[in-house]
């Protein structure tokens, strides 16, 4: 190869080592706010260390660190008022009804599910027209539905949608007035591009504490509300505050969107292309 893109993971370490010995340029990329071990081991000899979050949050050589964001599907883009209205219609919700979306990731999150269920009655008492869209994870659908049935009356229960999986997440998040989610790097990037007001509940159990570090960056940037695992009161307070304060919702949306890079894939491609061109030029001159 003329250039190599190292995304992290243990397999990248030997590849980076061989690339250095063969004088093949490589670029690293970190999605999370804290570098993984593989990138820490290969970063020194990389042409560039590219990052998802602002560069000053990383311990790399500043002269070759580039904040590029995370490449995303083109489905995720800035949500206009018209698209939000259309998205609500798509999921069967009127334009004037507030919507809370919870997503716990591909497999769902039992802890996150329980937190929202525990404060749903209070949220609906405060906002009678509130609709909840809950992505529970495929294995947790029945349990999540039972949880809502235990705390809501039948009319309120009709305002809750529980899905194990939904193929067009960007539509659900576009419809939402508040998004509750884990602080995984790609989830944060997708919601940032859409400019959604968010409440992030980072998982404290992941190796390396990646989500905790991501949440710290968001908190220091005043770009989202961060709630600790199992703090139901704080979650309820955060959702009520955002729904009841359009100015605060707009501020959070703008601040999170300020961290977004819609052109991440292009930015990385330009850097890789430049590194590859240097390799080809060097080979031509040696020939």
N, C-alpha and C positions, 0 to 999 in steps of 0.2 A: 504493500500500500504506500501511497504518497503521504498520507496523514491518517491518524487514528483518533477516534473519539472514545474516551473512557468515561463511562457513566457511573463508575463505582461498582462495588461488589468484588468478592475475592478474586475472581478470574482476571480482573483488570491489573492486578499487581504483577504477575509474570509477563503479561502482555506489555505493560509499561517498561519493565526491566529489559525485555528483548528489544523493544523499540528504541530505547536509549542506546543499547549496544550497536544497533544497526543504523543509528542516526536517522531514524524515522520520527518526525515531529508528531506529538500528540497533544490533545486538549482534554482537560478534565471538566466535569460538570457536577455540581452539587444541587440537588433539588431542595434539600432541607437546609435550615439555617446553621446547622453544625456539620462540618465535614465528616464523612465516614472514614474508617481506618484505611481503606484502600486508596482513597484520594489523598489522605494525609501522607501516605507512603510514596505516592507517585507525583505529588504536586511540584516538588522542587525542580524537576527536569521537564515539566510541561511547558509548551510554548505559551499557553494561556490557561488560567484557572477560571472557568466560567461558573457563575453562581445564579441562583434563583432570586435570592434576597439582595438588598443593597450590599455592595462590596465591603463596606467598612465593618460588617458583622463577621467577616471571615479572617482567619489568621494568615492568609496568604501574602506573598509579595505583592504590594499594591500596584507596582508597575506593570504587572501582567495579569491582574485580576479584572475580569469583565463581568458586570452584572447584566445578564441576558434574559432572565426569566426562565420559564419552563415551556417547552413546545406543547401546544394544546390542540385539540380538535377544533376545526373552524366553526363548529356549532356554537362554541362559547364566544360571545362578543358582547359589547356594551348593550345593555337592555334599555330600550327606549320606553316611554310611556305607552306607545301604541303596541309594542311587542308584549309588554307586561299585561295589558288588557287582553290581547289575543291569547296569550298563554293561559290566563285565568279561564277564558272561555273554553279553551281546549280541554281543560280538566274539569269543566262543569261547574265553575264558580263564578258568581257575578262580579263585575268589575269593582263594586263598592264594598266587597267583603274583604277584610284583612286575612292574609294567609301566612301561616307559619309552616315552614318546611323543616323537617328533621331528617338528616341522612347520617347514618353511622358507618358509611363505607360499604364495600361490596358484600361483606358478610354480616353487616349490621353490628350493633353494639348493645348488649343487654343492659349495661349500665346507663347508657344514654336513653334507651327506650324507657327504662323505669323512671328516670328523672322527669321526662316530659309528661308521662302518664300521671305522675304524682302531683303535678301542678296544673293539669289541664282544666279541672273544674274551676279553679280560681281564675284562670285566664279567660275562660268562656263566660264566667260571671261578670268579669270586667269588660269583655268585648263579646256581647251576645251573638254577633254575626261572624265571629271568628271561625275560619276553617283551618284544619290541620291536615297536612299531607305528611305521612310518616313512612319513610323507607326503613323497614325494620330489619331487613336481611331475610333471606328465603326460609331459614330454619326457625325464625322467631315470629312468623306472621300470626299463627294461632294464639300464641301466648300474649302477643301485643294486643290483638283484638280483644281477648278476654280481659286484659287490664283496663282497656277503655270501657268495656261493658260494665265493669265493677264500679267505676267512678262517675259515669255520665248517665243522664237520663236518655231515653230513646231519641228524642229530638236532637239533643246535643251529639249523640253518637252518629247521627246522619251527617254531621259536619266534619267527620274525621274519615280520611282515606288512609288505609294501611296497605302498603305494597311491599312484597318481598324484594322485588327488583323492578326497575322501570328503565326501559331502554333509551328514553330521551330525558335524561336528567336535566339538561339545559332548559327544557320547557318548564319543568317543575320549579327550578330555581328562578327562572324568569318571572314566574307567577307569584313568587313569595315576596312578602313584605319584610319578613325576618327569616334568616336561615340559621338553624342550629346544626353544627357539624363538629366532627373531630378536626384536628389541626394538621392533617396530612398535607404534604407539600402541594400535590396536584390539586386537591380539593380547594386549598387556599388560593392557588393560582387561577382556577376556573372561576371562583366567586369574585376574585379581584377584577378580572377582565370584565365580568358582568356588572361590577360596581354594586354589589348587594350589601345591605347592612347585616352583619353577622354576629352571632354568639358562638365562639369556639370553646369546646370542652376538650382540651388535649388529653390523650391517653397517657397516664403516668407509668404504664407498664411496658412500653416498647423499649427494646434494647437500645441504649445510647441516648434515650430521652429526646428523640428527634422532634416529636410534637411539642414537647415542653419548650424546646429552643425556638421552634417556629412561633409559638404563642408569645414568647418573650419579645421577639422582634415586633410582632403585631401590637403588643401592649405598649412597647416603647415608642411605636409610631402612631399611637392613638388611632389605630385603624380598625379595631374590632373590640368587642367586649369579651373578656376571657373569664371563664367560670371553672372552678375546680370540680373534679369528679365528685359526684354525690351531693353537691351543694344545691339542693332543689330550690331553696329560698332565693339564692343568687340568680339562678336561671329564670325563675318566675319574675323577679324584679327587673332583670335585663330585658326580657321580652316585653313586659308592660311599658318600660321606659322607652323602648324604640317605637312601639306601636303608638304610644301616646304623645310622642314628640317628633313631628316631621322634620324639624330642624336638626335634631340629633341623628335621625336616620339618614338625612342627606349628608351630614358631616362624616358619618362612618362610611357611607358609600363612597364619597369622594376620597377619603383618606386611604381606604383599601384599594381603590382603583389607581391611586397614585403609586402603588407598589407593583402594579401589573405591567407586563410587557406582552403586547399582542403580537409582536414580531419576533418572538424568541427563536423560532425555527430558522427564520431568515438570518438573524444575527449570528447564530451558531454556524450556519452554512457558509457565511462570508468568512468567518475566522478559519474554518477548516479549508475552504478553498484557497485562502491566502497561504496557509501553511503548506498545502499540497503543491501550490505553484512554486514556492521556494524550493521544495524538494526537487521538482522537475527541472527547475533552472539549474540547480546544483549538479544534477546528474548529467544535464546537457553540457555544462562547462567541463566536467570531468572527462566526458567522452571526447 
